[in-house]
Amino acid sequence: MEDIRKIKDIYDCTAIISDKELYPLQKWYNQLIDKTISEITVADVLRMIRQKQFINLAMSKAINFLQDDVFIGEAYDGEMLEKISGYTKEQAKVDLIAALEETLKREKAVKVMEYEQMVRDECDNLAREVIATAIQRCAADHASEATVSVVA
């Protein structure tokens, strides 16, 4: 299940507001935080890496893009691979683990919600069965008492 929240909601960040005209980088940032994760483009990922913004998200998206096309890039083929290859092993490991942890948190939350709904449904069904059994027993007792009363 894809996360449909905007980046500003996920990372709790606010748009840059100024009395003067915003710089191009500030405009890009404002546009970026209004996107959902699925709306992020290759150009956004490359700029996120260059600007060191939302690196965990950028690395995760970069890996997704590279899985589809190893030579993907904005200005030239292989640009994405070149940008992330500049990372040291430790930086890449830390960023990848953080991205995986974030993905895992989202997936766990979805699974927990699914499990809770399943438990609610099972409880509702069991409650209906218990109530139906109780009604049947009461009806049988009432019928037998009514029959005894009429005969006597």
N, C-alpha and C positions, 0 to 999 in steps of 0.2 A: 504494500500500500504506500503510495507516494505521499509525502508530506506536502500539504497545500498551503501551509503558512508562508508568509512572506519572510524574507531574511531579517527584516527589522523586528519582526515578532519573535523569531527564533533566537536571535542574538541580543535582543532588547537594546537596539540602537535607534538613534533619532536622525532625522534628516538635517543637513546643514542649511541654516537659514541666515541670510545676510541682507543688509540694506542695499549693498552694492551688487552688481552682477556677479554671479558665481563663476569661478574658474572652471575650465572643462573637466578637470579631475573631480571637483566638487559636484558638478552636474552628473558625472558618471556615477559617483558614489550614491547620490540621491536616487538615481534610476535603479542602481543595483539593489539597494535595500528594499525597493518596492517590488522586486521580482520574487517568484517562488523558486525553489531549487531547480525544478524542471525547466524553467525559463532561462537559466544561465547559459550563455553562449561560450564558444571557444574564446572569443575576444575578451569576454568578462573574466574567464579563468586566467588567461595570460596576464591581464592587467592586475587581477587580484594577487597573483604571484609576484609581479614586479613591484606592486605597492605594499606587499606584505599585509593584505587585508583578508580576513577570514581564511587564513591559510589552511586550516583543517578542511573547510568546505572546498576550497580551491583544489587541494590535492586529491580529495575524493572524486570531484568532478573530472579532474585531469586524468585520473586512472580510468574512469568510465569512458571518457573520450578516446583515450589511447587503446582501450580494449576494442573499440569499434574500428579505429584507424590509427595505426602506430605512427604514421607520418602526418598527422593532423597539425594544422597551424593556421594562423590568421594571415600573416604576411608571406610566409614561405613554408614549404613542406618540412616537417620535422621540428617546427618551432616549439611545440608543446614539450616534446621529448627533450629538447635542448634546455628549456627553462627549468624543468624539474630535475634534469641531470646535474644542475649546478648545486644541488643540495648535497650536503654531506650525508654519510650513511646514518649518522645519529639524528640529524634534522629530519630526514625522510622517515626514519623509524618512529620518531616521536609524533610527527604529523600524521603518519599513516595510522598509528595506534589510536590517536585522538579521533581521527575520522571514523575509524572502525567502532570505537566506543560510542560515538554519537549515533551512528547507524544502529548499533546494537541496542542502545537505549530506546530509540524509536520503535524498533521491531519488538522489543520486550513489552513496551507499552501497548502496542497493538495486540500482541498475544495475550497479555493480561486482560485487556478489555474483552477479547473474544472469549476467554475462559470464564470471566465474570458473567457474561451474557449466557453462556452455556449453563453455568451453575444456576442462574436465575430461572432459565427455562425449565431445567430439571426440577427445581424447587416448586415452581408453579404447577407442573404436571403432578408431582407427588402430592401437593396440597389439594389439588382437584380430586385425586384418587381417594385421599383420606376423607374429604368432605362428602364425596359420593358414597363411600362405604358407611359413613356415619348416618347419612340420610336414609340409606337402605335399611340399616339396622333399626333406626327409629321408626321407620315406616312399618317394618315387620312387627316390632313390639306394639305399635299403635294398632295395627290391624288385628293382632291376636287379642289385645285387650278389648277392642270394640266387638269382636266376635264373641268373646266370653260374656261380655256385658249384655249383649242382645239375647243370647241363649238362656242366660240365667234369669 
